[in-house]
Amino acid sequence: MNKKVILKVENIWKVYPNGIVANKNINFEVHEGEIHALIGENGAGKSTLMKILFGIENPEEGKIILNGEEVKIENSKKAISLGIGMVHQHFMLVDSLTIAENIVLGNEPKKFGMFMNKEEMQKRAAECSEKYNFNINVNEKIENVSVGVKQKTEILKALVRGAKILILDEPTAVLTPQETKELFVELNTLKKQGHTIIFISHKLNEIMEICDRVTIMRHGTTVETSFVKDTSPQDISNKMVGREIVLTVEKKPARRGDVCLETENLVYVNNIGKKSLDGVSIKLRKGEILSVAGVEGNGQSELAGILTGMIKPLSGKVIINEKLIEEYEPSVFRSNKLSYIPEDRMTNGCAAKLSILDNMFADKIDQFLYNYIFLDRKKMREKAEHNVEDFNILCGSIQHQVQMLSGGNIQKVVASRELTEEAEIIIAEQPTRGIDAGASELIRKKIVEFRDRGAAILLVSADLNEVLELSDSTIVMHNGKVNAYFQDTSKLTEEELGYYMLGVKKQTEEEVKGIL
């Protein structure tokens, strides 16, 4: 029996003021009570289309048809009133408030028309949680709950406001396998109760597991919609990028050398007085990829910050090639042939309004000086053009502002700057987060190439598939400590890794130190 089409877009066009055509003649429809995957490379137009459906952007042309009637969605308030909710990849929660307060934020029940009715607020939030089998304590503060509970809170926020269509943007990006499994049970419950879910993800295995149909986007338009049971991860990937891509990382066994980066009992206290790092000691060897796994917020970012000179530890030591680091400045670490692919490419990875060329060589200006004064722009252009070809960066010109590129191509610009011949130690923090399969394939391949040249790579990643496929050894962080160390990642499974990430399992300090 054919399902009812609940949402449909016809011939949608979106052109940004800088001339970039984000959506061109998009046609897309979603059935009532289905989980529909939307997949495509960064820059394929997924986010723009979803922003149009949620009223954040307005199209130049085209129609949005909801329940058989054309609608105009001028803003998010209108989208919510029409029963469309969106859960963004980066949570929009207030840490100091409770789950219940976050759920009703902006829509608080009132007593006597002026005061917040706390009893009604808690009742409304608890009833919604119970109705959808979310099983969370709505009186807990957001700052004290896990990432998985934060994700559930975001979904409940949308449901309390009457959402029948839920747009989920990379909902499992920071979840453990156990939390992902729990979320999928809840999404299936929503589906059975008649809700419709648009599921945006780069994780093909999850799309195959949870979704009914999948729509593939490429270069701003829809390529194909098919039933998940009639396709395969390889087929989806090929159609998404328009070519055959390799889904698994091909690498030889590691040839480990000497320890080149070492930390001893690092302690760091964040701005709210909490110990983010509590006695962290690690050893990184030449010719290996050592990954740092963990649920976000367990000290991984602080460890990367210290190892790149971005922040200073309260106590402890960092030793690079047997030399004690005494000054915590990025320039000091870079002078020791350490490079860094940061987690946030727009904040720390690039200067958005500078050209692609200038971003590629921001830390290497001295290499292009002659007579100690003048820049050899010709040499810079030649090297930049080489990088564009080597990293397959899609751009009109190396003189264009880097902010004009898609997320995946911006990440390639950052990687082309950091993965250079002189790099001996590479700190790669979430190097493929939020980018498409094609860009991920290239960056992962480059990281393995550098390992094979003898470089040491510390990979900080929340993507367990990436951890298991790319790394040689793995440490797991929990509550600011090294919870486990596995010398041979190939013997690990996502499920086992998840237990250590959640703190359900833990190695003894003697076990960890004995191996490290």
matplotlib code that plots the C-alpha trace (Angstrom):
import matplotlib.pyplot as plt

x = [0.0, 1.3, 2.1, 0.7, 3.2, 3.3, 6.0, 7.1, 9.3, 9.1, 11.7, 13.4, 16.2, 18.4, 21.2, 23.2, 24.3, 27.9, 26.5, 26.8, 23.8, 23.2, 20.0, 19.0, 15.6, 15.3, 12.5, 12.1, 9.2, 8.8, 6.1, 4.2, 5.6, 8.9, 12.6, 14.0, 17.8, 19.3, 22.9, 25.4, 28.9, 29.5, 28.3, 25.7, 22.9, 21.5, 21.8, 20.4, 17.4, 16.7, 17.2, 14.5, 12.1, 12.8, 12.4, 16.0, 16.5, 14.0, 14.2, 14.3, 11.9, 9.9, 7.1, 6.8, 3.7, 2.7, -0.2, -1.3, -1.3, 1.3, 2.8, 5.2, 7.7, 9.2, 10.8, 11.4, 8.4, 6.2, 7.9, 7.2, 3.5, 3.3, 4.6, 8.2, 11.0, 14.8, 17.5, 20.8, 24.1, 25.4, 23.0, 21.1, 20.8, 21.4, 23.8, 22.7, 19.0, 17.3, 16.1, 12.5, 13.4, 15.2, 12.3, 9.8, 12.3, 10.5, 7.2, 7.0, 3.6, 2.6, 0.9, -1.3, -0.2, 3.2, 5.1, 6.5, 4.5, 7.2, 4.9, 3.2, 6.6, 7.9, 4.7, 4.6, 8.2, 7.9, 4.7, 6.4, 9.5, 7.2, 5.0, 7.9, 9.8, 12.8, 13.1, 15.1, 15.0, 13.7, 14.9, 18.6, 20.7, 22.0, 25.6, 25.4, 24.0, 25.5, 25.7, 23.0, 20.6, 21.3, 20.3, 17.1, 16.4, 16.7, 14.2, 11.8, 12.0, 10.7, 8.0, 6.6, 6.1, 4.0, 6.5, 5.2, 8.1, 11.6, 14.8, 17.8, 21.2, 24.0, 22.2, 24.7, 27.9, 29.0, 27.1, 28.6, 27.3, 25.2, 23.7, 23.1, 21.3, 19.1, 18.3, 17.3, 14.8, 13.3, 13.2, 11.4, 8.9, 8.3, 7.9, 5.3, 3.4, 3.1, 6.0, 8.1, 11.9, 14.4, 17.8, 20.9, 24.0, 27.4, 27.3, 26.2, 25.9, 23.4, 21.4, 21.2, 20.0, 17.4, 16.1, 13.3, 14.3, 17.4, 17.7, 21.1, 22.2, 25.1, 26.1, 22.9, 20.3, 18.8, 20.3, 18.1, 15.6, 15.4, 14.4, 17.3, 16.6, 17.2, 20.6, 24.0, 26.6, 28.9, 26.2, 25.1, 28.7, 29.4, 26.3, 27.0, 30.4, 29.9, 32.7, 33.9, 35.3, 37.0, 35.0, 37.7, 41.2, 43.9, 47.1, 50.0, 50.9, 52.6, 56.4, 56.7, 59.8, 61.0, 58.7, 58.6, 55.8, 55.2, 53.1, 53.5, 50.6, 48.9, 46.3, 44.1, 41.3, 38.7, 37.0, 34.3, 36.8, 36.4, 39.4, 39.2, 42.5, 43.4, 46.9, 47.1, 50.2, 50.6, 53.4, 53.2, 55.7, 57.0, 55.3, 52.0, 48.5, 47.4, 43.8, 42.1, 38.5, 35.9, 32.5, 32.9, 33.7, 36.0, 39.3, 40.1, 39.9, 41.9, 44.6, 44.8, 44.9, 47.9, 49.7, 49.4, 50.2, 46.7, 46.3, 48.7, 48.3, 48.0, 50.7, 52.5, 55.0, 55.0, 58.2, 58.9, 61.9, 63.3, 63.1, 60.9, 58.4, 58.5, 56.5, 53.0, 52.6, 51.6, 54.8, 56.9, 55.1, 55.3, 59.0, 59.3, 57.8, 54.3, 51.3, 47.6, 44.3, 41.8, 38.4, 36.7, 37.9, 36.2, 37.3, 40.8, 41.5, 41.3, 40.9, 37.5, 37.8, 41.4, 42.1, 42.6, 46.3, 46.9, 45.3, 47.5, 50.7, 49.7, 52.3, 55.0, 55.5, 59.2, 59.6, 58.5, 60.6, 63.5, 66.0, 64.3, 61.7, 59.7, 57.1, 57.6, 53.9, 54.7, 56.2, 53.2, 50.7, 52.6, 52.6, 49.0, 47.9, 49.9, 48.0, 44.6, 45.4, 47.0, 44.1, 41.4, 40.1, 37.1, 37.4, 37.1, 40.4, 43.0, 42.3, 38.7, 37.9, 38.1, 34.6, 33.1, 34.1, 32.0, 32.9, 34.7, 36.9, 37.7, 38.9, 41.1, 42.6, 43.4, 44.8, 47.0, 48.5, 49.2, 50.1, 53.4, 56.8, 58.3, 55.5, 56.9, 54.1, 50.5, 47.7, 44.5, 41.4, 38.1, 39.7, 36.7, 33.8, 30.9, 32.5, 31.5, 32.8, 35.0, 36.8, 37.0, 38.6, 41.3, 42.2, 42.4, 44.5, 46.9, 47.2, 48.1, 50.7, 52.4, 52.4, 54.1, 56.8, 57.6, 55.4, 53.6, 49.9, 47.6, 44.1, 41.3, 38.0, 34.4, 33.8, 34.4, 34.5, 37.3, 39.1, 38.9, 39.8, 42.6, 44.4, 47.1, 46.7, 43.9, 43.5, 40.1, 39.4, 36.7, 36.3, 39.6, 41.6, 43.0, 40.5, 42.1, 44.9, 44.8, 48.1, 46.4, 43.2, 42.4, 41.3, 38.6, 35.0, 32.8, 30.6, 33.6, 35.1, 31.7, 31.7, 35.1, 33.9, 30.9, 33.0, 31.1, 34.5, 37.9, 41.4, 43.5, 46.2, 48.8, 47.4, 47.4, 50.9, 52.3, 51.4, 52.0]
y = [0.0, 3.4, 5.7, 9.3, 12.0, 14.3, 16.7, 17.6, 20.2, 21.0, 22.8, 24.5, 27.0, 28.8, 31.2, 33.0, 36.6, 35.6, 33.8, 30.2, 28.1, 25.8, 24.2, 23.9, 22.5, 20.2, 17.7, 15.7, 14.0, 12.3, 9.7, 9.9, 7.6, 6.8, 7.5, 9.0, 9.5, 12.5, 12.0, 13.9, 15.4, 18.7, 21.4, 19.1, 21.3, 19.2, 21.8, 24.5, 22.4, 21.6, 25.3, 26.1, 23.5, 25.0, 28.6, 29.6, 30.3, 31.3, 29.9, 32.1, 29.7, 26.5, 25.2, 23.5, 21.3, 20.0, 17.6, 18.4, 22.2, 24.7, 26.5, 29.5, 28.9, 32.4, 31.6, 28.9, 30.0, 29.3, 25.9, 24.9, 26.0, 23.7, 20.7, 20.7, 20.5, 20.4, 19.0, 20.6, 18.8, 21.3, 21.2, 24.4, 23.8, 25.9, 23.9, 25.6, 24.8, 21.5, 19.2, 20.2, 24.0, 23.4, 21.4, 24.2, 27.1, 29.9, 28.2, 28.1, 27.4, 30.4, 30.8, 33.9, 34.9, 36.1, 33.5, 30.2, 27.3, 24.8, 22.0, 22.2, 22.5, 19.4, 17.5, 18.4, 17.4, 14.1, 13.1, 13.8, 11.7, 8.9, 9.0, 8.4, 6.0, 8.3, 7.4, 10.4, 12.4, 15.8, 17.5, 16.9, 19.8, 19.6, 20.2, 16.9, 14.6, 12.5, 13.5, 10.9, 12.5, 15.9, 14.5, 13.1, 16.5, 18.2, 15.8, 16.2, 20.0, 19.6, 17.1, 19.2, 22.0, 19.6, 18.4, 15.6, 15.9, 15.8, 16.9, 15.3, 16.6, 14.1, 12.8, 10.1, 12.1, 12.1, 9.1, 5.8, 2.6, 1.9, 5.4, 5.1, 1.8, 3.4, 6.4, 4.1, 2.3, 5.6, 6.8, 3.6, 4.3, 7.7, 6.2, 3.7, 6.6, 8.3, 10.7, 11.3, 11.6, 13.1, 11.6, 13.4, 11.4, 10.4, 7.0, 4.6, 1.6, 3.6, 4.6, 0.9, 0.0, 2.6, 4.2, 3.1, 5.2, 7.3, 10.4, 11.1, 14.7, 15.9, 19.3, 21.0, 18.7, 15.3, 12.3, 9.5, 8.2, 4.5, 2.0, 1.2, -2.5, -2.1, -0.5, -0.9, 1.3, 1.1, 2.1, 5.0, 6.2, 6.0, 7.9, 10.5, 11.5, 10.5, 8.0, 4.7, 5.3, 3.0, 2.7, 0.9, 2.3, 0.2, 0.2, -2.0, -3.0, -0.2, 0.0, 1.7, 3.7, 5.6, 7.6, 11.2, 12.7, 12.0, 13.4, 12.8, 13.3, 16.2, 18.1, 20.8, 22.6, 24.3, 27.7, 26.3, 24.6, 21.1, 18.8, 18.1, 16.2, 14.2, 12.8, 11.9, 10.1, 8.9, 7.9, 8.4, 6.6, 7.4, 5.4, 4.8, 6.2, 6.4, 7.3, 9.0, 7.8, 8.9, 10.5, 14.3, 16.3, 13.7, 15.6, 14.8, 18.5, 19.7, 17.1, 18.3, 21.9, 21.3, 19.3, 22.1, 25.0, 26.4, 26.0, 25.4, 22.6, 23.2, 20.6, 17.8, 17.5, 17.4, 16.0, 16.2, 14.2, 14.0, 17.8, 19.2, 21.8, 24.8, 27.4, 26.7, 28.7, 27.2, 28.6, 26.5, 23.3, 24.0, 24.7, 21.1, 19.9, 19.4, 20.1, 20.4, 19.7, 21.4, 20.2, 23.5, 24.3, 27.7, 29.0, 27.6, 26.1, 28.9, 32.7, 32.6, 35.9, 35.3, 33.5, 29.8, 30.5, 32.7, 30.0, 27.3, 29.1, 31.2, 29.4, 29.1, 32.7, 32.5, 29.7, 32.1, 35.2, 36.4, 39.0, 38.5, 41.1, 40.2, 37.4, 35.2, 35.2, 33.2, 30.4, 30.5, 30.2, 27.3, 25.4, 26.3, 25.0, 21.8, 21.4, 22.0, 19.1, 16.9, 17.2, 17.4, 20.8, 22.0, 25.7, 28.3, 30.0, 29.9, 33.6, 33.0, 33.5, 30.1, 30.7, 30.3, 26.6, 23.7, 22.2, 19.3, 21.5, 23.9, 20.8, 19.8, 23.3, 22.9, 19.4, 20.6, 23.2, 20.7, 17.6, 18.8, 17.2, 18.7, 17.4, 14.7, 14.8, 15.3, 16.1, 15.4, 16.3, 15.1, 15.4, 14.1, 15.3, 16.6, 16.0, 13.6, 10.2, 11.5, 14.1, 11.7, 9.0, 11.5, 12.8, 9.4, 8.2, 11.1, 10.4, 6.8, 8.0, 10.2, 7.3, 5.1, 7.9, 7.6, 10.4, 10.0, 10.7, 11.4, 11.0, 12.4, 11.2, 10.6, 8.4, 4.9, 3.5, 5.9, 4.9, 1.2, 1.5, 4.1, 3.7, 1.2, 1.7, 3.3, 5.0, 5.6, 8.7, 8.9, 11.6, 13.2, 10.0, 7.3, 4.5, 1.9, 1.4, -1.1, -1.7, -3.4, -1.7, -4.4, -6.7, -4.2, -3.9, -0.7, -2.3, -3.1, 0.4, 1.9, 0.2, 1.8, 5.2, 5.0, 4.0, 0.6, -1.1, 0.1, -1.2, -0.8, 1.9, -0.8, -2.3, 1.0, 2.0, -1.4, -1.2, 2.5]
z = [0.0, -1.0, 2.0, 2.1, 0.9, 3.9, 2.7, -0.8, -2.4, -6.1, -8.2, -5.3, -6.2, -3.7, -4.8, -2.2, -2.6, -3.5, -6.5, -5.2, -6.3, -3.3, -4.5, -8.2, -9.2, -6.2, -6.1, -2.9, -1.1, 2.3, 3.3, 6.5, 9.2, 7.5, 8.4, 5.3, 4.9, 3.1, 2.1, 0.0, 0.0, 1.9, -0.4, -2.1, -0.7, 2.1, 4.8, 2.6, 1.8, 5.4, 6.4, 3.8, 5.3, 8.8, 7.7, 8.3, 4.5, 1.9, -1.7, -4.8, -6.6, -6.0, -3.8, -0.4, -0.1, 3.3, 3.6, 0.0, 0.5, -0.6, 2.4, 2.9, 5.6, 6.3, 9.6, 12.2, 14.2, 11.2, 10.6, 14.2, 13.9, 10.9, 12.9, 11.6, 14.1, 13.6, 15.9, 14.9, 15.0, 17.7, 20.6, 21.4, 25.1, 28.3, 30.5, 33.7, 33.3, 33.9, 31.1, 31.8, 31.6, 28.3, 26.9, 27.5, 27.0, 25.1, 25.6, 29.4, 31.1, 33.2, 36.6, 37.0, 33.5, 34.7, 36.8, 35.4, 36.6, 37.6, 38.5, 35.1, 33.3, 35.0, 34.4, 30.7, 30.2, 32.2, 30.3, 26.9, 28.0, 29.1, 26.0, 23.7, 26.1, 26.5, 30.2, 31.4, 34.7, 33.6, 36.8, 36.0, 34.9, 31.4, 32.6, 34.5, 31.9, 29.1, 25.4, 24.7, 27.1, 25.6, 22.2, 23.7, 25.3, 21.9, 20.3, 23.2, 22.7, 19.2, 20.2, 23.0, 20.4, 18.3, 15.7, 13.4, 11.0, 12.7, 10.8, 12.5, 11.5, 12.1, 15.3, 16.1, 15.5, 19.1, 20.5, 21.6, 19.9, 23.0, 22.9, 19.2, 19.6, 22.3, 20.0, 17.2, 19.4, 20.3, 16.6, 15.7, 18.5, 17.0, 13.6, 14.9, 16.5, 13.1, 13.2, 10.1, 10.4, 7.9, 8.9, 7.7, 8.2, 6.6, 8.4, 5.8, 8.1, 10.2, 7.2, 6.2, 9.7, 10.6, 7.4, 5.0, 2.0, 1.0, -1.2, -2.6, -3.4, -5.5, -6.7, -5.4, -6.8, -6.1, -7.9, -6.8, -4.2, -3.5, -0.8, 1.5, 1.0, -2.7, -2.5, -0.8, 1.0, -2.0, -4.4, -2.3, -2.0, -5.7, -6.6, -3.9, -5.2, -8.8, -8.9, -7.4, -3.9, -1.4, 1.8, 3.9, 4.7, 3.1, 5.3, 6.1, 9.6, 11.6, 11.8, 15.2, 16.0, 19.0, 21.3, 19.9, 22.0, 25.7, 28.4, 32.2, 34.6, 32.8, 34.9, 33.5, 35.3, 33.1, 33.6, 35.9, 38.2, 36.9, 36.3, 32.5, 32.6, 35.7, 35.5, 31.8, 30.6, 27.0, 24.6, 20.9, 18.6, 15.2, 12.4, 14.3, 14.5, 18.1, 18.5, 21.4, 21.8, 24.2, 24.6, 24.0, 27.1, 28.7, 28.2, 24.6, 23.4, 26.4, 25.6, 22.0, 23.2, 25.4, 22.8, 20.3, 22.7, 22.6, 26.4, 29.4, 31.9, 35.6, 36.1, 34.3, 31.5, 27.7, 26.1, 22.4, 21.1, 24.6, 25.0, 27.8, 26.6, 29.0, 27.0, 25.8, 22.5, 19.1, 17.6, 20.0, 19.1, 15.4, 15.7, 16.8, 13.5, 15.0, 12.8, 13.8, 12.1, 14.5, 15.4, 14.4, 10.9, 10.8, 14.2, 14.5, 11.1, 8.7, 8.2, 6.5, 4.6, 3.3, 0.1, -0.3, -1.2, 1.9, 4.2, 2.8, 3.7, 6.8, 8.9, 6.2, 5.0, 5.7, 3.1, 0.3, 1.3, -0.9, 0.3, 3.7, 2.7, -0.4, -0.9, -4.0, -5.0, -8.1, -6.1, -3.7, -6.6, -8.1, -4.7, -4.1, -7.5, -6.7, -3.4, -5.1, -7.5, -4.9, -2.4, -5.1, -3.8, -5.8, -6.3, -9.0, -8.1, -5.4, -4.9, -3.8, -0.1, 1.7, 3.2, -0.4, -0.3, 1.0, 4.4, 2.9, 0.7, 3.5, 5.5, 2.5, 2.5, 6.2, 5.6, 2.7, 5.0, 7.9, 6.0, 4.6, 4.1, 7.3, 9.6, 11.9, 14.6, 13.5, 15.9, 13.9, 15.9, 14.4, 10.9, 9.0, 11.1, 9.1, 5.7, 3.0, 2.0, -0.8, 1.3, 4.2, 2.0, 0.8, 4.2, 5.8, 2.9, 3.4, 7.2, 6.5, 3.9, 6.5, 9.0, 6.4, 6.0, 9.7, 11.1, 14.4, 14.3, 17.4, 16.1, 18.3, 16.9, 18.0, 14.9, 16.2, 12.6, 11.9, 15.1, 14.3, 10.7, 10.8, 14.1, 15.1, 18.9, 20.9, 24.3, 25.7, 27.9, 30.6, 33.2, 32.3, 32.7, 30.4, 31.0, 28.8, 26.3, 23.4, 21.6, 18.7, 17.6, 15.1, 17.9, 19.2, 18.3, 18.4, 21.2, 23.4, 22.8, 23.8, 27.2, 28.0, 26.7, 29.0, 32.0, 32.3, 31.8, 33.0, 33.0, 36.1, 36.3, 36.3, 33.1, 31.3, 32.5, 31.8, 28.2, 27.6]

ax = plt.figure().add_subplot(projection="3d")
ax.plot(x, y, z, "-o")
ax.set_aspect("equal")
plt.show()
